[in-house]
Amino acid sequence: MQNIKKIACINDFSGFGRCSLSVALPILSVCGVQCCSLPTAVFSNHTGFESFFKLDLTDSFTEYTREWDKLGLHFDAIYSGYLGSKEQVTLVTDFIDRFKTSDTIIIVDPVMGDNGKLYKSFAKETADGLKTLVKKADIITPNLTEACFLADMPYVSSPSEKTLRELAKRIDPDSQKRTVITGIVSSDSVITNYISCENEFSVYESIADVPSRSGTGDVFASIIAAAAVNDIPFTDSVKIAADFVKQSAEYSHRMGIPDTDGAVFEPFLYKLGEIFA
């Protein structure tokens, strides 16, 4: 019997609004991967809404993962998303040190900001901690704002290819990682995903027909994670993820779904299932 791949997915859970674990669970599952959820917080709805309830789970993290340790769990990948404090970054770093083996892929989606700014209530010390965490990663999926912060470079909304290459090189000086800088929208409405893989650089472009919406980065990174443990080449995985996000966002816009509700991806999950079958 074929072994089902397992990914430890470290992220928050939002009861409403398609993001974080509520996105990762169905996407990893339809791609034939077991999503082993490690929630860092529970939200009634994500923080893009005017108000929300939050239950912080930082104090539960150590006991939670100790039980996994007792079970002797092995993960094909460890995938982290939004981390709400410097302490959580440290806990995830320790988790990687404890559970990583020679064949475990580390995927870090360094969620911290957009449009040139850190998210409100996101502390700079937490962002600084993410700079350390990405050093442990095999795959990194920052947006342009996050890439600029990780590289200690000023934010430019429409960077040149030279600037993008410099960003990627500063994030990964030894060119050992697979990095994609996601969702760069140019003045002529072209979305660029800039890919750095084994010291080679490429771009994957599509037309930005509709505005961006909450949670699309989580959709993108979850597909990248599923592809990684299924041995799909990194450049191909970026194309799959970008096309899926575009289709879901366009459908959501046509249906008049509020941007805060996220991208309506459910009708298209079967297509991912076909790709990963």
C-alpha positions as CSV (number, residue, x, y, z in Angstrom):
1,M,0.0,0.0,0.0
2,Q,1.3,3.4,-1.0
3,N,2.2,5.6,2.0
4,I,0.3,8.9,2.2
5,K,2.5,11.9,2.5
6,K,2.2,13.9,5.7
7,I,2.7,17.6,6.1
8,A,2.8,19.3,9.5
9,C,0.9,22.6,8.8
10,I,1.6,25.3,11.4
11,N,-0.8,28.2,11.0
12,D,-3.9,29.8,12.6
13,F,-7.4,28.7,12.0
14,S,-10.2,31.1,11.0
15,G,-13.8,30.0,11.3
16,F,-14.9,32.3,8.5
17,G,-12.9,33.8,5.6
18,R,-10.9,31.4,3.4
19,C,-7.3,31.6,4.8
20,S,-4.7,29.7,6.8
21,L,-5.7,26.2,8.0
22,S,-9.2,26.5,6.6
23,V,-7.5,26.7,3.2
24,A,-4.6,24.3,3.7
25,L,-6.8,21.4,4.9
26,P,-9.0,21.0,1.8
27,I,-6.2,21.8,-0.6
28,L,-3.6,19.4,0.8
29,S,-6.3,16.7,1.1
30,V,-7.5,16.9,-2.5
31,C,-3.8,16.8,-3.5
32,G,-3.5,13.4,-1.7
33,V,-1.6,14.7,1.3
34,Q,-2.5,14.3,5.0
35,C,-2.6,17.8,6.6
36,C,-1.5,17.4,10.2
37,S,-2.7,20.7,11.7
38,L,-0.8,22.6,14.4
39,P,-3.0,25.6,15.1
40,T,-1.2,28.7,16.6
41,A,-4.5,30.6,17.2
42,V,-8.2,30.3,16.6
43,F,-10.0,33.2,15.1
44,S,-13.8,33.7,14.6
45,N,-12.9,35.3,11.3
46,H,-9.6,36.6,9.9
47,T,-8.1,39.9,10.8
48,G,-9.1,41.6,7.6
49,F,-12.5,42.1,9.0
50,E,-13.2,45.1,11.3
51,S,-13.6,42.9,14.4
52,F,-12.8,39.4,15.3
53,F,-12.4,37.0,18.3
54,K,-9.0,35.5,18.9
55,L,-7.9,32.6,21.1
56,D,-4.1,32.5,21.2
57,L,-2.7,29.0,21.5
58,T,1.0,29.8,22.1
59,D,0.9,28.3,25.6
60,S,-0.5,25.0,24.2
61,F,2.1,24.6,21.5
62,T,4.8,22.7,23.5
63,E,2.3,20.2,25.1
64,Y,0.6,19.7,21.8
65,T,3.8,18.9,19.9
66,R,5.1,16.7,22.8
67,E,2.2,14.3,22.1
68,W,3.2,14.1,18.4
69,D,6.7,13.4,19.7
70,K,5.4,10.5,21.8
71,L,3.7,9.1,18.7
72,G,7.0,9.1,16.8
73,L,5.5,11.0,13.9
74,H,7.5,11.7,10.8
75,F,6.6,14.4,8.4
76,D,7.5,14.6,4.7
77,A,7.3,18.4,5.0
78,I,6.8,21.1,7.7
79,Y,4.9,24.1,6.4
80,S,4.5,27.3,8.4
81,G,2.3,30.2,7.7
82,Y,1.1,33.2,9.8
83,L,2.9,33.4,13.1
84,G,1.6,36.1,15.5
85,S,4.6,36.6,17.8
86,K,8.3,36.3,18.2
87,E,7.6,33.5,20.7
88,Q,5.7,31.6,18.1
89,V,8.6,32.0,15.6
90,T,10.9,30.5,18.2
91,L,8.5,27.6,18.9
92,V,8.3,26.8,15.2
93,T,12.1,27.0,14.9
94,D,12.4,24.5,17.8
95,F,9.7,22.3,16.2
96,I,11.7,22.1,13.0
97,D,14.9,21.2,14.9
98,R,13.0,18.4,16.7
99,F,11.0,16.9,13.8
100,K,13.2,17.5,10.7
101,T,14.9,14.5,9.2
102,S,17.2,14.3,6.2
103,D,14.2,14.0,3.8
104,T,11.9,16.5,5.4
105,I,11.1,19.5,3.2
106,I,10.8,22.8,5.1
107,I,8.3,25.3,3.6
108,V,8.0,28.8,5.0
109,D,5.4,31.3,3.9
110,P,6.7,34.4,5.7
111,V,3.3,36.1,6.2
112,M,3.8,39.6,7.6
113,G,2.6,42.3,5.3
114,D,1.5,43.6,1.9
115,N,1.5,46.8,-0.2
116,G,4.8,47.9,1.3
117,K,3.8,47.7,5.0
118,L,3.6,45.2,7.8
119,Y,0.1,44.1,8.8
120,K,-1.4,46.1,11.6
121,S,-0.6,44.7,15.0
122,F,2.3,42.7,13.4
123,A,5.4,43.5,15.5
124,K,8.7,44.2,13.9
125,E,10.4,41.9,16.3
126,T,8.2,39.1,14.9
127,A,9.2,40.0,11.4
128,D,12.8,40.0,12.4
129,G,12.4,36.5,13.8
130,L,11.0,35.3,10.4
131,K,14.3,36.4,8.9
132,T,16.0,33.7,11.0
133,L,13.2,31.1,10.3
134,V,13.6,31.4,6.5
135,K,17.2,30.4,6.8
136,K,15.9,26.9,7.8
137,A,13.6,26.7,4.8
138,D,14.0,24.7,1.6
139,I,11.1,26.6,0.0
140,I,10.0,30.2,0.6
141,T,6.9,31.9,-0.8
142,P,7.0,35.7,0.1
143,N,5.0,38.4,-1.6
144,L,6.9,41.4,-2.7
145,T,6.5,43.3,0.6
146,E,7.8,40.3,2.5
147,A,10.6,39.7,0.1
148,C,11.8,43.3,0.5
149,F,11.7,43.0,4.3
150,L,13.6,39.7,4.3
151,A,16.2,41.2,2.0
152,D,16.5,44.5,3.8
153,M,15.7,46.4,0.6
154,P,13.3,49.3,0.1
155,Y,9.9,48.4,-1.2
156,V,9.2,49.2,-4.9
157,S,5.8,48.4,-6.2
158,S,6.9,47.7,-9.7
159,P,10.5,46.3,-9.4
160,S,12.7,45.6,-12.4
161,E,13.9,42.1,-13.1
162,K,17.3,43.2,-11.9
163,T,15.8,44.2,-8.5
164,L,13.9,41.0,-8.3
165,R,17.1,39.0,-8.9
166,E,18.8,41.0,-6.2
167,L,15.9,40.4,-3.8
168,A,16.1,36.6,-4.4
169,K,19.9,36.6,-4.0
170,R,19.8,38.5,-0.7
171,I,17.1,36.2,0.7
172,D,19.2,33.2,-0.3
173,P,22.8,34.2,-0.8
174,D,24.0,30.6,-1.4
175,S,21.2,29.8,-3.9
176,Q,20.3,26.6,-2.0
177,K,16.6,27.3,-1.7
178,R,13.6,27.4,-3.9
179,T,12.0,30.9,-3.7
180,V,9.0,32.4,-5.4
181,I,8.2,36.1,-5.0
182,T,4.5,36.1,-5.6
183,G,1.8,38.3,-7.0
184,I,3.8,41.3,-8.3
185,V,1.3,43.4,-10.2
186,S,2.7,45.8,-12.9
187,S,1.2,49.0,-14.2
188,D,-0.2,47.1,-17.2
189,S,-2.1,44.6,-15.0
190,V,0.4,41.7,-15.5
191,I,0.9,39.5,-12.4
192,T,4.4,38.2,-12.2
193,N,5.7,35.4,-10.0
194,Y,9.5,35.5,-9.9
195,I,11.1,32.2,-9.4
196,S,14.6,31.4,-8.1
197,C,15.6,27.7,-8.2
198,E,19.1,26.2,-8.1
199,N,20.7,29.6,-9.1
200,E,18.4,29.9,-12.1
201,F,15.8,32.6,-12.4
202,S,12.5,32.7,-14.4
203,V,9.1,34.3,-14.3
204,Y,5.6,33.1,-14.7
205,E,3.1,35.8,-15.8
206,S,-0.7,36.2,-16.2
207,I,-3.1,39.0,-16.6
208,A,-4.6,40.6,-13.4
209,D,-8.2,40.7,-14.4
210,V,-9.6,41.2,-10.9
211,P,-8.5,42.8,-7.6
212,S,-6.5,40.7,-5.1
213,R,-8.4,39.2,-2.2
214,S,-7.8,37.7,1.3
215,G,-6.2,34.3,1.6
216,T,-4.9,33.8,-1.9
217,G,-1.3,33.6,-0.6
218,D,-2.4,30.6,1.6
219,V,-4.0,28.9,-1.4
220,F,-0.8,29.5,-3.4
221,A,1.6,28.3,-0.7
222,S,-0.5,25.2,0.1
223,I,-0.4,24.0,-3.5
224,I,3.4,24.6,-3.5
225,A,3.7,22.5,-0.4
226,A,1.6,19.7,-1.8
227,A,3.6,19.7,-5.0
228,A,6.9,19.6,-3.1
229,V,6.1,16.3,-1.4
230,N,4.8,14.9,-4.7
231,D,8.1,15.6,-6.5
232,I,6.6,18.1,-8.9
233,P,9.3,20.4,-10.3
234,F,9.2,23.8,-8.5
235,T,8.7,25.9,-11.6
236,D,5.7,23.7,-12.6
237,S,4.3,24.0,-9.1
238,V,4.3,27.8,-9.4
239,K,2.4,27.6,-12.6
240,I,-0.2,25.2,-11.1
241,A,-0.6,27.5,-8.0
242,A,-0.8,30.7,-10.0
243,D,-3.4,29.4,-12.5
244,F,-5.5,28.0,-9.7
245,V,-5.5,31.2,-7.7
246,K,-6.3,33.2,-10.8
247,Q,-9.3,31.0,-11.7
248,S,-10.6,31.1,-8.2
249,A,-10.2,34.9,-7.8
250,E,-11.9,35.6,-11.2
251,Y,-14.8,33.3,-10.3
252,S,-15.2,35.0,-6.9
253,H,-15.3,38.4,-8.6
254,R,-17.9,37.4,-11.1
255,M,-20.0,36.0,-8.3
256,G,-19.8,39.3,-6.3
257,I,-18.2,37.6,-3.3
258,P,-16.6,40.2,-1.0
259,D,-12.8,40.3,-1.1
260,T,-12.7,39.6,2.7
261,D,-14.4,36.2,2.1
262,G,-11.4,35.0,0.2
263,A,-11.2,33.2,-3.1
264,V,-13.9,30.7,-3.8
265,F,-11.8,27.7,-4.7
266,E,-14.2,24.9,-3.7
267,P,-15.7,24.4,-7.2
268,F,-12.3,23.9,-8.7
269,L,-10.7,21.5,-6.1
270,Y,-11.5,18.6,-8.4
271,K,-9.0,20.1,-10.9
272,L,-6.2,19.9,-8.4
273,G,-7.3,16.3,-7.6
274,E,-6.8,15.5,-11.3
275,I,-3.4,17.1,-11.4
276,F,-2.2,15.3,-8.3
277,A,-3.8,11.9,-9.0
